[in-house]
């Protein structure tokens, strides 16, 4: 009997979790609120993607079994990382707006936070045992994090928000470079002339994302190494008693689009050959296509996630 390889199953599931007109599914949140605009006006125009997060939901996530497992994984990056992460998600008024710029293997992440100040950041650093250095004018603080994160800097903006930026090279051993104060100040000066709010195409995609979820994103493959295959994309991840993902994306390569669609259909057709929880997950995967746009939606409970981890351990030697 023909069997679908474990690696192929994992790839398709991850594609569903990481991968646009939606054919059904939840409606987008529309135009950014005034609160959101106060974040994204400090981010540059022309980014590969923008994203945001609901920290109240992240706080609930940290108390779940999956959240505890995530915390344990974070601790492997260095002592204090769990306390550092937990400190931020416990800030009830924290709001985030971010952007990513991808150029080959180089990625720049920019983030703007409201609902916390440098005193809050220092308190989190102290709890985690990380060294801090505050500039004399009280407008910039650096924190020494374990590698590969390295030193992280936060700049106080005109409205009291905090801005940070990291550059990294994607490789087996990621190299992360923080933005120095002068670089952060240059970023903000540039954003006053052309910000993410001035990017009409990006804002149209943002309006389609469901921003009530734990994490949402919108972007495009334009300008990246896969621009000949990937067009626009948007979606969300919700973390509540498991993980739910609803993502939409445009595949501009007809052959790849057909291969992807056939792969999903084949996977669902062969679901009966899979272990119980994995079978249920595959059967519940929602897939739809409209022209060159694809939508995938999936929900995985905590118990199903635990089962998948066990299965991964059992078949760890398979290729």
NORMOLIN-V758323 format. One record per pair of residues at least 12 apart in sequence whose ideal C-beta (glycine too) atoms are under 8 Angstrom apart, sorted by the first residue. I is the first residue (numbers start at 1). J is the second residue. If there is no record, write none. Layout:
i->(I;I)
j->(J;J)
This chain:
i->(1;2;3;3;4;4;4;4;4;5;6;6;7;7;8;8;9;9;9;9;10;12;12;12;13;13;13;13;15;15;16;16;16;16;16;16;17;17;17;17;17;18;19;19;19;19;19;19;20;20;20;20;20;20;20;20;20;20;20;20;21;21;21;21;22;22;22;22;23;23;23;23;23;24;24;24;25;25;25;25;25;26;26;26;27;28;28;28;28;28;29;29;29;29;29;29;30;31;31;32;32;32;32;35;35;36;36;36;36;37;38;38;38;39;39;39;39;39;39;39;40;40;40;40;40;41;41;41;41;42;42;42;42;42;42;42;42;43;43;43;43;43;43;43;43;44;44;44;44;44;44;44;44;44;45;45;45;45;45;45;45;46;46;46;47;47;47;47;47;47;47;47;48;48;48;48;48;48;48;48;48;48;49;49;49;49;49;49;49;49;50;50;50;50;50;50;50;50;50;50;51;51;51;51;51;51;51;51;52;52;52;52;52;52;52;53;53;53;53;53;54;54;54;54;55;55;55;55;55;55;55;55;56;57;57;57;57;57;58;58;58;59;59;59;60;60;61;61;61;61;62;62;62;64;64;64;65;65;66;66;66;66;66;67;71;71;77;77;77;77;78;78;78;78;79;79;80;80;80;80;80;81;81;81;83;83;83;83;84;84;84;84;84;84;87;87;87;87;88;88;91;91;91;92;93;93;93;94;94;94;94;95;95;95;96;96;96;97;97;98;98;98;99;100;102;102;103;103;104;105;105;105;106;106;106;106;107;107;107;107;108;108;108;108;109;109;109;109;110;110;110;110;111;111;111;112;112;112;112;113;113;113;113;114;114;114;114;116;117;117;117;118;118;118;118;118;118;121;121;121;121;122;122;125;130;130;130;131;131;132;135;138;139;139;140;140;140;140;140;140;141;141;142;142;147;148;148;148;148;148;149;149;150;150;150;151;152;152;152;153;153;153;153;153;155;155;155;155;157;163;163;163;164;164;164;165;165;165;165;165;166;166;167;201;201;202;202;202;205;205;205;205;205;205;206;206;208;208;209;209;209;210;210;210;211;213;213;213;213;213;214;214;214;214;214;215;215;215;216;216;216;216;217;217;217;217;218;218;218;219;219;219;220;220;221;228;228;229;229;229;229;230;230;230;230;231;231;231;231;231;232;232;233;233;233;233;234;234;234;235;235;235;241;241;242;242;242;242;242;242;243;243;243;244;244;244;244;245;245;245;245;246;246;246;247;247;247;248;248;248;248;249;249;250;250;250;251;251;252;254;257;257;257;260;261;261;261;264;264;264;265;267;267;268;268;268;268;271;275;275;276;277;277;277;277;277;278;278;278;278;280;281;281;281;281;284;284;285;285;286)
j->(273;270;270;273;266;267;270;273;274;318;315;318;318;319;263;267;267;274;278;282;312;263;264;267;281;282;285;298;260;296;245;247;285;296;297;298;237;243;245;247;298;247;233;235;247;249;294;296;205;208;231;232;233;234;248;249;250;293;294;295;248;290;291;293;208;248;288;295;288;289;290;293;295;286;288;295;246;248;286;295;297;210;236;246;210;207;208;209;210;234;207;209;210;211;212;216;207;203;207;197;203;206;207;95;114;52;95;97;211;197;114;159;161;52;95;96;97;112;114;161;97;112;195;196;197;191;195;196;197;97;112;157;161;163;188;191;195;97;98;99;110;112;191;195;196;99;101;110;187;190;191;194;195;196;191;194;195;196;198;199;202;101;194;199;99;100;101;110;196;199;202;219;99;100;101;102;219;220;221;222;223;224;99;100;102;217;218;219;220;233;97;98;99;100;196;202;206;217;218;219;97;98;99;100;215;216;217;218;95;96;97;98;211;215;216;96;98;214;215;216;212;213;214;215;88;89;91;92;94;95;96;115;92;213;214;238;239;240;89;214;239;89;90;92;239;240;89;214;239;240;85;86;89;239;241;302;302;306;239;242;243;302;305;239;85;86;146;147;148;149;145;146;147;149;129;146;127;128;129;130;146;128;145;146;124;127;128;129;124;125;127;128;130;145;123;124;127;128;116;124;115;116;120;115;114;115;116;113;114;115;116;113;114;115;111;112;113;111;112;110;111;112;196;219;223;224;223;224;225;169;170;171;167;168;169;170;167;168;169;170;165;166;167;168;165;166;167;168;163;164;165;187;163;164;165;157;161;162;163;161;162;163;164;159;160;161;162;162;156;160;162;134;138;141;154;156;162;141;143;154;162;134;141;143;143;144;145;143;144;144;181;156;155;156;153;154;155;156;181;184;153;154;154;178;176;168;173;174;175;176;166;176;176;177;178;178;164;166;178;178;179;180;181;184;181;184;185;188;188;184;187;188;178;179;184;178;179;183;184;187;178;179;179;220;232;218;219;220;218;219;220;232;233;234;218;234;234;248;234;235;236;235;236;246;236;236;237;238;244;246;236;237;238;239;240;236;237;239;234;235;236;237;233;234;235;236;232;233;234;232;233;234;232;233;233;252;253;251;252;253;256;249;250;251;252;249;250;251;252;292;249;250;247;248;249;250;247;248;249;247;248;249;301;302;299;300;301;302;304;305;299;300;305;297;298;299;300;296;297;298;299;295;296;297;295;296;297;293;294;295;296;293;294;292;293;294;292;294;292;292;289;292;294;294;287;289;294;285;287;296;287;282;285;282;283;285;287;283;307;311;307;303;304;307;308;311;304;307;308;311;304;298;300;304;308;298;299;297;298;298)
